[in-house]
């Protein structure tokens, strides 16, 4: 039985912005999903006080204001630590973690850990690399390269017939990402046939190939200094903010 019939853990963050090395966690969810029917087995959610003002445009997306985060959110350091430990425990148990556009969420979490002087994901895994990670965004872009249209989670849910419970809610996004991963494997046997570790390694190459191609495209279009980071699932963490 392949990975697409086994439990997976979905992970999603809602944040203060779109730059993963600078943005802060606002809400987060980790959802374990049954591979037999795609239903959630258990879920953890977090609301953090990011310690900075949440821009209005970010609040408009995920619905959390600075006032609510300050009143009801827990300290960002505690939240980042608990999220990291929850993910590390999944990997210790051998359960792959699904994150849609993993390079964003895992890089942002890594930057938060470093910002607060906390052990990294790798530290929590005995110095080993994190994973396996399954990123439906990266996989879909590789296996259906020439499909037109957007590649947002909502758009890809429509493509694969996955019902999304509510865009930009961390729990709903995490669950939808897992269900999309199952659906991609169901449509593409070559993906289903890989082990999670093999799939993780393939995604490193797929992401790097996409980044190089997109960088070339931008430079041809006139942005001569365009640079697209091709590292997956982590980019270089931000310097410690003081």
C-alpha positions as CSV (number, residue, x, y, z in Angstrom):
1,X,0.0,0.0,0.0
2,X,1.5,3.3,-1.1
3,X,1.8,6.5,0.9
4,X,-1.4,7.8,-0.6
5,X,-3.3,5.2,1.4
6,X,-1.5,5.9,4.6
7,X,-2.0,8.7,7.2
8,X,-0.5,12.1,6.4
9,X,-0.1,15.3,8.5
10,X,-1.2,18.6,7.0
11,X,0.6,21.8,8.1
12,X,-0.4,25.4,7.4
13,X,0.5,28.9,8.7
14,X,-1.4,32.2,8.4
15,X,1.0,35.1,8.8
16,X,1.7,38.8,8.9
17,X,3.0,38.9,5.4
18,X,4.3,37.2,2.3
19,X,8.1,37.3,2.9
20,X,8.9,34.1,4.9
21,X,12.2,35.4,6.3
22,X,10.4,38.5,7.8
23,X,6.8,37.6,8.4
24,X,5.5,36.2,11.7
25,X,3.1,33.5,12.6
26,X,-0.5,34.5,13.4
27,X,-2.4,31.2,13.2
28,X,-1.2,27.6,12.6
29,X,-2.7,24.1,12.2
30,X,-1.4,20.6,12.2
31,X,-4.0,18.0,11.0
32,X,-3.5,14.3,10.9
33,X,-5.6,12.7,8.1
34,X,-6.7,9.1,7.6
35,X,-5.4,7.8,4.2
36,X,-8.3,5.5,3.8
37,X,-11.1,8.2,3.6
38,X,-9.3,11.5,3.8
39,X,-11.0,12.4,7.1
40,X,-9.1,14.2,9.9
41,X,-8.1,12.0,12.8
42,X,-6.8,14.8,15.1
43,X,-6.0,18.5,14.9
44,X,-4.0,21.1,16.8
45,X,-4.4,24.8,16.2
46,X,-2.6,27.9,17.5
47,X,-3.3,31.6,17.7
48,X,-0.2,33.6,18.3
49,X,0.5,37.2,19.3
50,X,3.2,37.9,16.7
51,X,4.6,40.8,18.7
52,X,4.2,43.2,15.7
53,X,1.2,44.9,14.1
54,X,-0.6,42.7,11.6
55,X,-1.0,44.7,8.4
56,X,-4.5,45.4,7.3
57,X,-4.1,43.5,4.1
58,X,-3.0,40.4,6.0
59,X,-5.9,40.7,8.4
60,X,-8.3,41.0,5.4
61,X,-7.1,37.6,4.2
62,X,-7.1,35.5,7.4
63,X,-9.5,37.5,9.5
64,X,-7.2,38.0,12.6
65,X,-6.6,41.6,13.7
66,X,-3.7,42.9,15.8
67,X,-6.2,43.5,18.6
68,X,-7.5,40.0,18.6
69,X,-4.0,38.5,18.4
70,X,-2.8,40.6,21.3
71,X,-5.8,39.8,23.4
72,X,-6.2,36.1,22.7
73,X,-3.0,34.9,21.1
74,X,-0.2,33.1,23.0
75,X,3.4,34.3,23.0
76,X,5.0,33.7,19.6
77,X,7.9,31.9,21.1
78,X,5.7,29.3,22.8
79,X,3.6,28.8,19.6
80,X,6.7,28.4,17.4
81,X,8.2,25.9,19.8
82,X,5.1,23.8,20.0
83,X,4.5,23.7,16.3
84,X,8.1,22.7,15.6
85,X,7.9,19.9,18.3
86,X,4.6,18.7,16.8
87,X,6.1,18.4,13.3
88,X,9.3,16.8,14.6
89,X,7.2,14.2,16.5
90,X,5.4,13.4,13.2
91,X,8.6,12.8,11.4
92,X,10.0,10.7,14.3
93,X,6.9,8.5,13.9
94,X,7.6,8.2,10.2
95,X,4.5,10.3,9.1
96,X,5.1,12.6,6.1
97,X,4.1,16.3,6.6
98,X,2.1,17.9,3.8
99,X,2.5,21.6,3.3
100,X,1.2,23.5,0.3
101,X,4.1,25.7,-0.9
102,X,6.3,24.1,1.8
103,X,9.2,26.4,1.1
104,X,7.1,29.3,2.5
105,X,5.7,27.7,5.7
106,X,8.8,25.8,6.7
107,X,11.1,28.6,6.0
108,X,9.0,31.0,8.0
109,X,8.8,28.6,10.9
110,X,12.5,28.1,10.8
111,X,13.1,31.9,10.9
112,X,10.7,32.2,13.9
113,X,12.6,29.5,15.7
114,X,15.9,31.2,15.1
115,X,14.4,34.6,16.1
116,X,13.4,33.3,19.5
117,X,16.6,31.3,20.1
118,X,14.8,27.9,19.9
119,X,16.1,24.6,18.5
120,X,15.7,24.2,14.8
121,X,13.7,21.4,13.2
122,X,16.9,19.6,12.4
123,X,18.1,19.9,16.0
124,X,14.9,18.3,17.1
125,X,15.6,15.4,14.7
126,X,19.1,14.7,16.0
127,X,20.8,16.8,13.4
128,X,19.1,14.9,10.5
129,X,17.4,16.7,7.6
130,X,13.7,17.2,8.1
131,X,11.2,15.2,6.1
132,X,9.7,13.6,4.3
133,X,7.8,16.6,3.1
134,X,5.0,16.4,0.5
135,X,4.2,19.7,-1.2
136,X,1.2,19.4,-3.6
137,X,2.1,22.8,-5.1
138,X,5.5,21.6,-6.2
139,X,4.3,18.2,-7.3
140,X,1.3,19.5,-9.3
141,X,3.5,22.0,-11.1
142,X,5.9,19.2,-12.1
143,X,3.4,16.5,-13.2
144,X,1.0,18.9,-15.0
145,X,3.5,21.5,-16.1
146,X,1.6,23.0,-19.0
147,X,-1.9,23.3,-17.5
148,X,-3.1,26.9,-17.7
149,X,-4.5,28.8,-14.8
150,X,-3.6,29.6,-11.3
151,X,-1.9,27.2,-8.9
152,X,-3.3,28.6,-5.7
153,X,-4.6,26.0,-3.3
154,X,-8.2,26.9,-4.1
155,X,-7.6,26.5,-7.8
156,X,-5.8,23.2,-7.5
157,X,-8.6,21.9,-5.2
158,X,-11.0,22.6,-8.1
159,X,-8.7,20.9,-10.6
160,X,-8.6,17.7,-8.5
161,X,-12.2,17.8,-7.2
162,X,-11.3,18.5,-3.6
163,X,-13.8,20.3,-1.5
164,X,-12.1,23.2,0.4
165,X,-13.6,24.0,3.8
166,X,-12.5,27.7,3.9
167,X,-9.6,29.4,2.3
168,X,-7.0,31.0,4.5
169,X,-8.2,29.2,7.6
170,X,-5.1,27.3,8.7
171,X,-7.0,24.1,9.7
172,X,-9.0,24.1,6.4
173,X,-6.0,24.8,4.3
174,X,-3.9,22.0,6.0
175,X,-6.7,19.5,5.5
176,X,-7.3,20.6,1.9
177,X,-3.5,20.3,1.1
178,X,-3.5,16.6,2.3
179,X,-6.6,15.8,0.3
180,X,-5.0,17.4,-2.8
181,X,-1.9,15.3,-2.2
182,X,-4.0,12.1,-2.1
183,X,-5.8,13.2,-5.3
184,X,-2.6,13.9,-7.2
185,X,-1.3,10.5,-6.4
186,X,-4.6,9.0,-7.4
187,X,-4.4,10.7,-10.8
188,X,-0.6,10.2,-11.4
189,X,0.6,6.7,-10.8
190,X,4.2,7.7,-11.1
191,X,3.8,9.9,-8.0
192,X,1.9,7.2,-6.1
193,X,4.6,4.6,-6.9
194,X,7.3,6.6,-5.1
195,X,8.1,6.2,-1.4
196,X,7.8,9.4,0.7
197,X,11.6,9.7,0.8
198,X,11.9,9.3,-2.9
199,X,9.1,11.8,-3.5
200,X,10.9,14.3,-1.1
201,X,14.1,14.0,-3.2
202,X,12.2,14.4,-6.5
203,X,10.6,17.6,-5.2
204,X,14.0,19.1,-4.4
205,X,14.9,18.7,-8.1
206,X,11.5,19.8,-9.4
207,X,11.5,22.9,-7.3
208,X,15.0,23.9,-8.4
209,X,14.1,23.3,-12.0
210,X,11.0,25.4,-11.7
211,X,12.9,28.2,-10.0
212,X,15.6,28.3,-12.7
213,X,13.0,28.4,-15.4
214,X,11.0,31.1,-13.8
215,X,14.2,33.2,-13.2
216,X,15.1,32.9,-16.9
217,X,11.6,33.9,-17.9
218,X,11.7,37.0,-15.7
219,X,15.1,38.0,-17.1
220,X,13.8,37.6,-20.6
221,X,10.9,39.8,-19.8
222,X,13.2,42.6,-18.7
223,X,14.0,42.0,-15.0
224,X,17.7,41.5,-15.6
225,X,18.5,41.1,-11.9
226,X,15.7,38.7,-11.0
227,X,16.7,35.9,-8.6
228,X,14.4,33.0,-7.7
229,X,15.6,30.9,-4.7
230,X,15.5,27.3,-5.8
231,X,16.0,25.7,-2.4
232,X,13.3,23.4,-1.1
233,X,11.8,22.8,1.4
234,X,13.9,25.4,3.3
235,X,15.6,28.7,2.5
236,X,18.2,30.5,4.5
237,X,16.7,31.7,7.8
238,X,16.6,35.4,8.6
239,X,19.2,37.0,10.8
240,X,18.1,37.1,14.5
241,X,16.0,40.3,15.0
242,X,16.9,42.3,18.1
